[in-house]
Amino acid sequence: MRYRKLGKTDIQVSAVCCGTMAMASAGTFGEQDDELSVQTVHAALDAGVNFFDTAEGYGDGHSTEVLGRALGDRRGQVVIATKVSRQHLAEPDLIQACENSLRRLRTDCIDLYQVHWPNHNIPFGETAAVLEKLRQGGKIRSWGVSNFGRADLSEALEAGHPEVDQLPYSLLWRIVEHEIAPICVANEVSIICYSPLAQGLLTGKFARPEDVPPERSRARYCKEAADLSFHVVNELRAASEELGQPMADLALAWLLDRPGVASVIAGMRTPEQARENARAADLELPPEVVDRLTTASQPLLDALDTNPDMWQAGENSRYR
Ligand SMILES: NC(=O)c1ccc[n+]([C@@H]2O[C@H](COP(=O)([O-])OP(=O)(O)OC[C@H]3O[C@@H](n4cnc5c(N)ncnc54)[C@H](OP(=O)(O)O)[C@@H]3O)[C@@H](O)[C@H]2O)c1
């Protein structure tokens, strides 16, 4: 496992992070057995993963609770990232949300506390001041943002220093490369990538656009450019067969090579997925494979607009 530094901190995280959204047992990924989630967390730990991402919004705290239970006495070995929901960004709500997450995680300090989505009704300076207060009080070790576009990230950088911007980024969704990634690179804000497997499409589990389950086909690469997306999937499949490595590992390794990326948050719901995804951190792709995948995904990037919101198009975009 390779480890990398988060932003300007001295926090070292595994290049592959364990995403726990499916452990909510609700929403996009459907039901999940808690015991299987606990085993998945243990398999990730055993494979060298020290970075875990959750959110108070995942199953109304359920994913966070399961993660806290699974970590148990191994808490000291890991970096816990969680997120505060956009409706909790004013002072009393933010402090209460932090306390709730600490309790669910069974810890006294959150390593990385992220603002899940911007709330344009609350000036970010107010939120940043509370986050700093929490940091100085030892409740959190560092803070970051998620889903912050060019304008929001610039506002955050005026208010303080977010250590990360957690963004949707994969071979099927490279839109962050247009504007956000260069700002992150210039300001030592680590990019941590969510949905790096395009919610499973890049693992090869769906052969055709019609096979993608409805909850997952809401993503705009499916709705607006399914054929071009499956062209990328097919190229990835061919490259994976030639290299003799799983598609998921190629997709994650390609992403880990992009400028500014510190870690990829792969959703994991079984011990097998945890072990396989963790292996991607040690996969060094030959430069011609990197080029092949970059070239294969370029027509898709060109066909999509520049709105990074993976689900909401046009004026409904939550990015600014
Ligand atoms: N900040 C945000 O707004 C935001 C939004 C979304 C996600 N996230 C974070 O990012 C994490 C990952 O995103 P994601 O779950 O949307 O998408 P993802 O990582 O792209 O895909 C996860 C899905 O891919 C499948 N999978 C994973 N590894 C596999 C493997 N080795 N072999 C076969 N299938 C595999 C599983 O599907 P099956 O269910 O079919 O097994 C899993 O549910 C989340 O858990 C969460 O922590 C953050």
The ligand as an SDF file (V2000), in Angstrom:
LIG
                    3D

 48 52  0  0  0  0  0  0  0  0999 V2000
  -18.8980   13.5740   -1.4180 N   0  0  0  0  0  0  0  0  0  0  0  0
  -19.9340   13.0770   -2.0560 C   0  0  0  0  0  0  0  0  0  0  0  0
  -20.8800   13.8030   -2.4080 O   0  0  0  0  0  0  0  0  0  0  0  0
  -19.9640   11.6180   -2.3700 C   0  0  0  0  0  0  0  0  0  0  0  0
  -20.8930   11.1060   -3.2790 C   0  0  0  0  0  0  0  0  0  0  0  0
  -20.8490    9.7390   -3.5660 C   0  0  0  0  0  0  0  0  0  0  0  0
  -19.9130    8.9180   -2.9360 C   0  0  0  0  0  0  0  0  0  0  0  0
  -19.0430    9.4330   -2.0170 N   0  0  0  0  0  0  0  0  0  0  0  0
  -18.0290    8.5870   -1.3390 C   0  0  0  0  0  0  0  0  0  0  0  0
  -17.3240    7.8430   -2.3110 O   0  0  0  0  0  0  0  0  0  0  0  0
  -17.4390    6.4480   -2.0340 C   0  0  0  0  0  0  0  0  0  0  0  0
  -17.4160    5.6680   -3.3240 C   0  0  0  0  0  0  0  0  0  0  0  0
  -18.3650    6.1450   -4.2390 O   0  0  0  0  0  0  0  0  0  0  0  0
  -19.5160    5.2270   -4.8270 P   0  0  0  0  0  0  0  0  0  0  0  0
  -19.8290    4.1830   -3.8320 O   0  0  0  0  0  0  0  0  0  0  0  0
  -20.5590    6.1500   -5.3340 O   0  0  0  0  0  0  0  0  0  0  0  0
  -18.9330    4.6110   -6.1420 O   0  0  0  0  0  0  0  0  0  0  0  0
  -17.7440    3.6520   -6.6220 P   0  0  0  0  0  0  0  0  0  0  0  0
  -16.6850    3.5250   -5.6410 O   0  0  0  0  0  0  0  0  0  0  0  0
  -17.4210    4.1820   -7.9610 O   0  0  0  0  0  0  0  0  0  0  0  0
  -18.5180    2.2590   -6.8100 O   0  0  0  0  0  0  0  0  0  0  0  0
  -18.8570    1.4620   -5.7270 C   0  0  0  0  0  0  0  0  0  0  0  0
  -19.5520    0.2030   -6.2110 C   0  0  0  0  0  0  0  0  0  0  0  0
  -18.7430   -0.4720   -7.1470 O   0  0  0  0  0  0  0  0  0  0  0  0
  -18.8140   -1.8610   -6.9310 C   0  0  0  0  0  0  0  0  0  0  0  0
  -17.4470   -2.3500   -6.6350 N   0  0  0  0  0  0  0  0  0  0  0  0
  -16.5100   -1.7700   -5.8510 C   0  0  0  0  0  0  0  0  0  0  0  0
  -15.3820   -2.4770   -5.8990 N   0  0  0  0  0  0  0  0  0  0  0  0
  -15.6100   -3.5320   -6.7040 C   0  0  0  0  0  0  0  0  0  0  0  0
  -14.8220   -4.6030   -7.1460 C   0  0  0  0  0  0  0  0  0  0  0  0
  -13.5620   -4.7330   -6.7660 N   0  0  0  0  0  0  0  0  0  0  0  0
  -15.3860   -5.5200   -7.9780 N   0  0  0  0  0  0  0  0  0  0  0  0
  -16.6510   -5.3920   -8.3990 C   0  0  0  0  0  0  0  0  0  0  0  0
  -17.4550   -4.3820   -8.0100 N   0  0  0  0  0  0  0  0  0  0  0  0
  -16.9330   -3.4650   -7.1720 C   0  0  0  0  0  0  0  0  0  0  0  0
  -19.7590   -2.1220   -5.8000 C   0  0  0  0  0  0  0  0  0  0  0  0
  -21.0070   -2.3750   -6.4280 O   0  0  0  0  0  0  0  0  0  0  0  0
  -22.0470   -3.4700   -5.9060 P   0  0  0  0  0  0  0  0  0  0  0  0
  -22.9350   -2.7010   -5.0090 O   0  0  0  0  0  0  0  0  0  0  0  0
  -22.7320   -3.8800   -7.1900 O   0  0  0  0  0  0  0  0  0  0  0  0
  -21.2940   -4.5560   -5.2460 O   0  0  0  0  0  0  0  0  0  0  0  0
  -19.7770   -0.8040   -5.0890 C   0  0  0  0  0  0  0  0  0  0  0  0
  -21.0080   -0.5540   -4.4590 O   0  0  0  0  0  0  0  0  0  0  0  0
  -18.7170    6.3260   -1.2090 C   0  0  0  0  0  0  0  0  0  0  0  0
  -18.7460    5.1390   -0.4480 O   0  0  0  0  0  0  0  0  0  0  0  0
  -18.6170    7.5580   -0.3710 C   0  0  0  0  0  0  0  0  0  0  0  0
  -17.7170    7.3460    0.7080 O   0  0  0  0  0  0  0  0  0  0  0  0
  -19.0560   10.7690   -1.7470 C   0  0  0  0  0  0  0  0  0  0  0  0
  1  2  1  0
  2  3  2  0
  2  4  1  0
  4  5  1  0
  4 48  2  0
  5  6  2  0
  6  7  1  0
  7  8  2  0
  8  9  1  0
  8 48  1  0
  9 10  1  0
  9 46  1  0
 10 11  1  0
 11 12  1  0
 11 44  1  0
 12 13  1  0
 13 14  1  0
 14 15  2  0
 14 16  1  0
 14 17  1  0
 17 18  1  0
 18 19  2  0
 18 20  1  0
 18 21  1  0
 21 22  1  0
 22 23  1  0
 23 24  1  0
 23 42  1  0
 24 25  1  0
 25 26  1  0
 25 36  1  0
 26 27  1  0
 26 35  1  0
 27 28  2  0
 28 29  1  0
 29 30  1  0
 29 35  2  0
 30 31  1  0
 30 32  2  0
 32 33  1  0
 33 34  2  0
 34 35  1  0
 36 37  1  0
 36 42  1  0
 37 38  1  0
 38 39  2  0
 38 40  1  0
 38 41  1  0
 42 43  1  0
 44 45  1  0
 44 46  1  0
 46 47  1  0
M  CHG  2   8   1  16  -1
M  END
$$$$
